[in-house]
Amino acid sequence: MSEQFERFQGRTMGEVLENIRRKFGHEAMIMGSRKFRTGGFLGFGSREMVEVYVADTTVQVESLKSGSGAFSSSVLSPEPAREVDETLISRPPIREQGQLEKLQADLGRFHSKLNELLMRPGEGCSIAHPFLRECYDLLVSCEIESRIAEAIVSQIEEQKLPSGFPAKDSVDLIVRSHLARLFESNPPMASGDGPRIIFLIGPTGVGKTTTIAKLASRAKVNQRRKVGLITLDTFRIGAVDQLKQYADIFKVPVHVVEQPPELVEMVEKCSTAGDEIIYIDSAGRSPRDEPKMSELRKFIDVLPEAEIHLVLSTTTQPQTIANIAERFAPMSFDRVILTKLDESVALGSLVGCLLDIGKPVSYVTDGQNVPKDIFPADPERLVDFVMNKQQA
């Protein structure tokens, strides 16, 4: 066997594998792969490339087949009048055995030389298997952090990997499956004797008022539930009027509360009136405004039975979201609501901070339409947004 191999380069593993398929079909043997950077000046403007090394063993295999085939035809197709020596049929052909051992030895030397090439300083690739590399590239293309992509690939590696060239459908399917496992499911909150109380908190500008209007109208119109609306937002000009405009459409009164004791009384009043779900809209708070955050905490403390949902905009930078969640952590929020997905390219860049927050996502919104453009969150839906396949 010749110890030469052919090298293919491209921008992505998928592009390289397609070139290999065009030249060799499905008979080529992938011996290894690596990633490297090329071009640019002093490290700036360079681009990442994929390099795959391929051995074409078609000639050797055909030779091996032809050698054994000639022997078999001479033994299994004898002349009618000639007796066949049965020992010749059971004895392995010596020529075939010798060729097989030589092929194995050549492959061993081939692997050794290729490993030396792949592990050159600064150019080694830790993910050599083509299927794993395709999975990693797909995750990174969705803007998922490399640390998370590597962790997912390490889990995939523990499974039995498919042989041959990676099929795109297989890569998509297994990546989706492992991504879905990252997100916590959103089980319903335990129901008590009284109404369900949903308290929305979050920084300014994330769309709390629009979101609470969507939730309330969804419960009233679609689920036929009796709904109560309470707002604490007396700081923004027009905030109460905005919520009342929404509430007038689906005929729900809005109650304005300014102090924590008043909130307790209003919740009791709504409960007595038969409200099954009570939504509370809080004023947007800057996480750095300690006095305002302390005031918000007092409202939350008087309703220990309430579900606290932190509203976050997906247009916010991941590091900022992490900081917001940390600042609101003393509020002991139970769930996260993600807004403005229609204004985001994809959710992939936020996967890391969502995992760090460690709370299930209860709802996602992807538009301004009330009562539409809001959906209960589940792992599969979140994966759709991460992989940029969910249509707004």
Secondary structure, 3 states (H helix, E strand, C coil): CCCCCEEEEECCHHHHHHHHHHHHCCCCEEEEEEEEEECCECCECCEEEEEEEEECCHHHHHHHHHHHHHHHHHHHCCCCCCCCCHHHHHCCCHHHHHHHHHHHHHHHHHHHHHHHHHCCCCCCCCCCCHHHHHHHHHHHHCCCCHHHHHHHHHHHHCCCCCCCCCCHHHHHHHHHHHHHHHCCCCCCCCCCCCCEEEEEECCCCCCHHHHHHHHHHHHHHHCCCCEEEEECCCCCCCHHHHHHHHHHHCCCCEEECCCHHHHHHHHHHHHHCCCCEEEEECCCCCCCCHHHHHHHHHHHHCCCCCEEEEEEECCCCHHHHHHHHHHHHHHCCCEEEEECHHHCCCCHHHHHHHHHHCCCEEEEECCCCCCCCEEECCHHHHHHHHCCCCCC
